[in-house]
């Protein structure tokens, strides 16, 4: 998951986390998103409730966690993959 692309997909131009976009990117329903974040279904489905400070704080926490995990995964796999491939190729040629 490209971190920059992920953030652009789920953060609106106004700076809000779009719950419907977050659910879509994660391939889950809004009900699932509500369950995972501990929010009510109305908080993630109604735009007026989705923009409240408490709902946005919870959604931002969720986005931040996903962003950190995916960045860590990308960094670790990028640094390990070439080494593993080189090791395997080296063994084949010996």
C-alpha positions as CSV (number, residue, x, y, z in Angstrom):
1,X,0.0,0.0,0.0
2,X,1.5,3.3,-1.1
3,X,1.4,5.6,2.0
4,X,1.0,8.8,0.2
5,X,-1.7,7.4,-2.1
6,X,-3.4,5.9,1.0
7,X,-3.5,9.3,2.8
8,X,-4.7,11.1,-0.3
9,X,-7.5,8.6,-0.7
10,X,-8.8,8.9,2.9
11,X,-8.2,12.5,3.8
12,X,-10.5,15.1,2.2
13,X,-9.3,18.5,0.9
14,X,-10.8,20.0,4.1
15,X,-8.5,17.8,6.2
16,X,-11.2,15.4,7.4
17,X,-10.8,11.6,7.4
18,X,-13.5,10.3,5.0
19,X,-15.0,7.2,6.7
20,X,-16.6,5.9,3.6
21,X,-13.3,6.2,1.7
22,X,-11.4,4.6,4.5
23,X,-13.8,1.7,4.5
24,X,-13.5,1.4,0.7
25,X,-9.7,1.4,0.7
26,X,-9.6,-1.2,3.5
27,X,-12.2,-3.3,1.6
28,X,-14.6,-3.4,4.6
29,X,-18.1,-2.2,5.2
30,X,-18.9,0.9,7.3
31,X,-20.3,-1.4,9.9
32,X,-16.9,-3.1,10.1
33,X,-15.2,0.2,10.3
34,X,-17.4,1.2,13.1
35,X,-16.7,-2.0,15.0
36,X,-13.0,-1.8,14.5
37,X,-12.7,1.8,15.6
38,X,-15.2,1.5,18.4
39,X,-17.5,4.1,16.9
40,X,-21.2,3.9,16.2
41,X,-22.5,3.1,12.8
42,X,-24.0,6.6,12.6
43,X,-20.7,8.2,13.5
44,X,-19.1,6.7,10.4
45,X,-22.1,6.9,8.0
46,X,-23.6,10.3,8.7
47,X,-21.5,13.2,7.5
48,X,-22.5,15.5,10.3
49,X,-21.4,13.0,13.0
50,X,-18.4,11.9,11.0
51,X,-17.0,15.4,11.2
52,X,-17.2,15.8,15.0
53,X,-13.9,16.1,16.9
54,X,-14.2,12.8,18.7
55,X,-15.0,10.8,15.6
56,X,-12.3,12.5,13.6
57,X,-9.8,11.8,16.4
58,X,-10.6,8.1,16.4
59,X,-10.5,7.9,12.6
60,X,-7.2,9.8,12.5
61,X,-5.8,7.4,15.1
62,X,-6.9,4.5,12.9
63,X,-5.3,6.1,9.8
64,X,-2.1,6.8,11.6
65,X,-1.8,3.2,12.8
66,X,-2.4,1.8,9.3
67,X,0.0,4.4,7.8
68,X,2.8,3.5,10.3
69,X,2.3,-0.3,9.9
70,X,2.3,-0.1,6.1
71,X,5.3,2.2,6.1
72,X,7.2,-0.2,8.4
73,X,6.2,-3.2,6.2
74,X,7.3,-1.3,3.1
75,X,10.7,-0.4,4.6
76,X,11.4,-3.8,6.1
77,X,10.4,-5.7,2.9
78,X,12.4,-3.3,0.7
79,X,15.5,-3.8,2.7
80,X,15.2,-7.5,3.2
81,X,14.0,-8.5,-0.3
82,X,17.1,-7.5,-2.2
83,X,19.4,-9.2,0.3
84,X,17.4,-12.4,0.2
85,X,17.4,-12.5,-3.6
86,X,21.1,-11.7,-3.8
87,X,21.8,-14.5,-1.3
88,X,19.7,-17.0,-3.3
89,X,21.4,-16.0,-6.6
90,X,24.8,-16.2,-5.0
91,X,24.1,-19.7,-3.8
92,X,22.9,-20.8,-7.2
93,X,26.1,-19.7,-8.9
94,X,28.4,-21.3,-6.3
